[in-house]
Amino acid sequence: MNDAVYVHHPDSLKYIFHQGHPFDQRRLVLTMELLQQTGALPASSILTPDQPLDEHLLQQIHIPGYIEAVKQLSVSSPSAEALQNAAQYGLDHGDNPYFPGMHESAAAIAAGSVYAADLVMSGQYRHALHMGGGLHHAMPQKSAGFCVYNDAALAITHLRQQYGARVLYIDTDVHHGDGVEMCFYTDPHVFTYSIHETGKYLFPGTGLVEERGAGEGFGFTLNVPVEPYTEDASWLECFEATLSQVMERAKPDIIISQHGCDAHALDPLSHIHCSMEIYRQMPRMIHEAAHTWCEGRWVALGGGGYDIWRVVPRAWSLVWLEMSNHPLLEQIAREPLLSLPDSWLKQWQGESPVELPTTWMDDVQRWQEMPRREEITRQNRYISELAASYLR
């Protein structure tokens, strides 16, 4: 069995709402270039999905009326009727404005996640990374939070139908993984776990610790909402304290993790104050859990991340370095301020509106200390202990 594969569908780069929209797919290119220029991503490790998204599978998650609306709004000149219905499906001029080729690019992203899940569950690879995926807010009947089709939910459904697999979904995006949670809220075969900034102040406003599933799925949903301005130590304490008990309850055949990297202090759309350290440590913990509980079967997806220059390329590269057991990761652990490749910095600095970081990790010693640290840590500890108590 091969160890790790990097899944990339070129059509995912066409998922562009409009110039200036926060969701910027250049981050996929920036990440791949960084990995390639460090010598960590050989061409032989990159695979492209060889089949289009199964329309029947798409209908297992999204209602036919919504799918048809997406298709009708994906042409260069949508009809008056299609435009009239756009708002009903969340495809108006808010977070998710329709754009030409929307269906095709969203379907390509979904196909990538399904393909990655299949490569792992079929035994061809132990791990698979698909950074184009992780569009976790899309609902059965509408788009939401920059997400048109819920590729994670589609991949999970494929795993359930094709293999009868028990799936653990781990969502580390700063925003609650509401769409995936909703799709499997009553399913005892899919455990959904999300650590995120509390919805009191942040989209989508859900993800309370009391949300635990319903019906047969009660007890198979866990949320850990943390306080604004949470820092590395408290975030990681909450994640580590709950993950081991989640594994015990879920007993998965495979893990699908979502790696939105918008809990970083530099991200413009949230209020968490973490550094690159959580993006080094969380993949390590998930990797270890996969080998302990499900013979290493692990699929990692992308997600949010809106500082595409200073945060996303480094954070997502760390996931691949962990997944592929690359020796560079040990070097970064020993030398956190190890330099990024000069060639990558020179290639992108001219295009970047901000000064690019020059090291893999952040020099947090130079960061201003957050006020209310003890109070924030105490509240987060209470929430994570409460969440963990639900699993006993």
N, C-alpha and C positions, 0 to 999 in steps of 0.2 A: 504493500500500500504506500502510495506517495504521501508525503507529510502535509504540505500546504500548497494551495493554489490561489492565485489572485484573479478574480473574475472582473472583466471590464467589457461593457458593451459600448462601442463608439456612439451609438444613437442616444445614449443617456446624456451626452454633452449637448444635445439639442433641446433639453428640458429647460427652456429659458422663458420666464414670464415676460420680462422686458428689461431693457438696460436700466440699471440702477436699482432693480429689485434686490432685496437682501439675499435671496437664494441664488447664489452665483456658482455655476458649475465649473468655473475656472479652477475651483479648489481641487477638483479631481485631477486636473492636469498638473497643477502645482505639486500635489502629493506624489503622483507617479514619477514626475521629473526628479523630485527630491530623492526618492528611493532608488531610481535608476542611476542617479549621479553619485550615490554612495555605494553603488555596486550591490545593492540589496534586493534588486528586482530584475533578474534576468528575463529575457523574452520568453524563455521556456516555462516560466512560472505563470504567465498570463494566458488565460483562456477567454474566449468569447462565446456566449451562448449560441448553440447551433440550431435552436428551434425558436420560433416566435411564441409569444405567450398564448397558452391554450384559452380560447374564448370561453369554453365551458367552465374552466377553473375560475376565470375572472368573474363569472356570474355566480360563483359560490360565495363571493364576498360582496360584490357590488350589484345593486338592483339593475335590471335591464334599462329602465328609464334613465338612470344616471349615466350608464355606459353609452347609451345612444346620444345623450346630450353632449358628452365629452367628444364623441366622434363628430357630431354636427358642428361643434364649435372649433374643431381642429382644422377646418378648411380655411383657405385664405380669405374668403368672403362668406361668412356664415349667413344663413337665411334670417329673415325678420323673426320668424317663429323661434328659431334657435336662440337668437339674441334676447327675445322676450322671456325665455325660460332659464336664462343663464343664472340669474340671481337665486332662483329656487334651488339650484344645485351647487351653490357656493362658487360659481365660476364667473362672477361679475368683475368689477374693477377694484375689489378690496385686496385681501392677501393673495387670492388665487385667480388673477385675471386670465381668461382664456387666451390662447396663442396658437398660431399655425403649427401643426404637427404635434399638438399636445397629446393626443391619444397615442400616437406612434412612439413618442419618446417616453411617456409614462409606462406604456406596455413593455418597452425595451428594458426599462429599469426593473419592472416586475419580473420579466423573463430572466434577468440576471440573478435575482434573489432565488427564484425557483430553481434555476440551474445550479447555483451554489449549494443549495440544500440537497439537491439530488446527487451531486458529486460526492457529498459527504455520506449521506445515508445509504447510498448504493455501495459504499466501500472503496470507491476509487481514490478518494483523498480523506485524510484524517481531519483536516481543517480547510475552510474556504473563506476568503474575504471578498465581499462585494461592497465597496465603498459607495457605489452609486445608489445603493438601496437605503432602507431605513426611513421611508416616508410614512411615519407611524400615526399621523393625525387623520388620514383619509378615512371617512366613514362609509358605511354601505350605501348611503343615499346622497352623499355630497362630499365635495372637497373641503379641506380645512388645513390651516397652518402650513401652506405651501405644498400640500400633498394631494395629488390627484388620485392615484391608485395605491392601495395599501399593500405594498410588495411583501412586507413581513408577514401580514396575515395570509396572503396568497401562498407564500412559501410554507407556512405552518399548515395550512389546509392541504397542500400537496403532500406533505409528510404524513399527515393523518390518513389521507385517503389512499395513498400509494403504498405506505409501509405500516400503517397502524401505529406509528411512533408516538410515544409520550414526549411532549415538547416542553422545554423550559424557555420562556422568552424573558431576557434580561434587558431592560431599557435604562441606559445611563445618560440619556439626553437630559438637559436641564428642564425641558418641558415634559410634563406627564405624557406617557405613552397611551393616550386615551383611545385612539382608534383600534389598536391591537387589543387592548383590554376589553373594549365593548364587543368585539367580534367573538371573544371566547369567554365571556363573563359567566356563562352557565356550563362551561365544558370542563369536566374534571380531568381530562387528558391533556390539557394545555394550562400550564402554570404561567401567569404573567406577573412579573416583578418590575417595578419602576422606582428608581430613586431620582428625585427631581426637586427643583425649588417649589415651595408651597404655592398652591394655586390662589392664595389670598391676594397675591400681587402680580401674578404672571399667567399668561395664556397657557393652557386652555381653561384654567380655573377649577380643574378637577384633580383627582389623585389624592383624596383624603385618606388618612390611615384607616378610616372606617370602611373604605371600599374594599370588600373582601370576596366578591363573587356572589352568585345567587344560585338557588336551586341546587342541582347536583354539583355545580361548580363553586359552591360556597367553601371558602378556605383555600381556593386555588388562585387567588389574586392577592398580591401584597404591594402596598405603596409605602414609601418612606419619603414624605415631604419635608425638606429641610428649610431652614430659615434663610432669608436674604443675608448676604455677606458671610455666608459659611465659607470657611477656609479648608485647606487640604486635610489637616489632621482630623477635623470633625467629620468632613464628608467621608473620608476613608474609614473612620471608626464606625460610622453608621452602615456603610456598605459591607465591611467585613463582618460586623456583628450580626447582620441579617442573612448574608449570602449562604453561610454554612447550614443554617436552619431551613432556608428555602430549598437547598439541595436535598435535604432529608425528606422534606414533604413532597417535592416534585418527583424525585426518583426518575429523572429524564433519560430517554434514549438518545437525546441530542439537545444541545443548547443553541439557541439563536440569540445573539446579543446585538444590541443597537448602540452605536458609539457616536451619538451626537456629541460634539465637543464644545458646546455653548455654555458650559458651567465655568469657563475660564474667565478670569477677571477682565480680560480685554474684550470679551464678547459684548456687542452693543445691545443685545436684546434680552439680557437677563441681569440679575443682581447678585450672582454668586461670585465669590472672590478666590477661586481656586487657581492653581498654577498647572504647569505641564505635569507635575508630579502625579496627579490623579489619573492622567492618561498613560502613565507608565505603569502604575500599580493596578488599576482595575483590569486591564487585559491579562496581567499576570495571574490575578486571583481567579478570573474566569477560565483561563487556560488550565490552571491546576485543578479546578473543579471539574472540568471536562474530562481530564485524565482519571480523576478519582472516581467519578460517578458514571460516565457514559463512554468509556473506551476512547476518549479523546475527541468524540464527535462534536465539532464546534463550527458554527457558521457566524461570521461577524459581518454586520452591515454598517453603513454610515449613518447619516441623519443630519441633525442641525449643526450649525457652525457658521458664524456670520462675520468673524474676522478671518477672512480667507487668506490673508497674507501672513499674519504673525502667529496664528494659532492652528488652523486646520491642517496644513501640511505636516507640521511636526507631530501633532496629536495622532493623526491617522497613520503616519509612518510608524509610530511606536506600536500601534496595533499589529502591523505586518511584521515588524522586527520581533515582537513577542511570538506571534503565531508561527513564524518560520524559524524560530530559535536562532536568529542571526547573531553572530558574536559581537556585532556593534552594540547590541543592547547591554551586554555586560560592561563594555567600555563606557557607555553612557552612565551606567549605575556607579561606576568608579569615579568618573569625571563628568559630573552633571553639566559643567560648562564647556564640554567638548564642542568644538566649532562645527558649524554646518559647512557643507562644501562651498568653496569660493565660487565655483562655476555656477552653482544654483543661485547664489546671491547676486552675482553679476548678471545672470540671465533675466532675473525678475525685478531687481530693484528699480530699474527705469520705469517699469509699468506700475509698480506699487505706489499708492498715494501716501504710504507711511513707511518709516524706516524699518526694514526687515530685521528680525532678531538674528544674531550671528551664532547663537549656541543652541544645542538641542533642548536643554532645560532652561527654566527661568531663574535668574538670580534673585530669589525672593528676599534675600537679606537686605536688598535695596528697596523693597516695597514698604510702603507706609503701613504701620500696624493698624488693623481694623479695631474700631471701638466696639464695645459690647461683646468682645470675644467670649468671655466666660459665660455670659448670659445666653448667647447663641449656641455655644457648645452644650450647655445644660439642657436647653430646650430640644436640641437635636437628639441628645442622648435619651431623653424621655420618650420622644417619638419612636426612635429605633427600638428601644426596649419594649414599648407598647406593641409595635409591629411584630417583634420577635415572639412576644407572649402569645400572639394569635396562632403561632405555629406549633406550640407545645401541646 
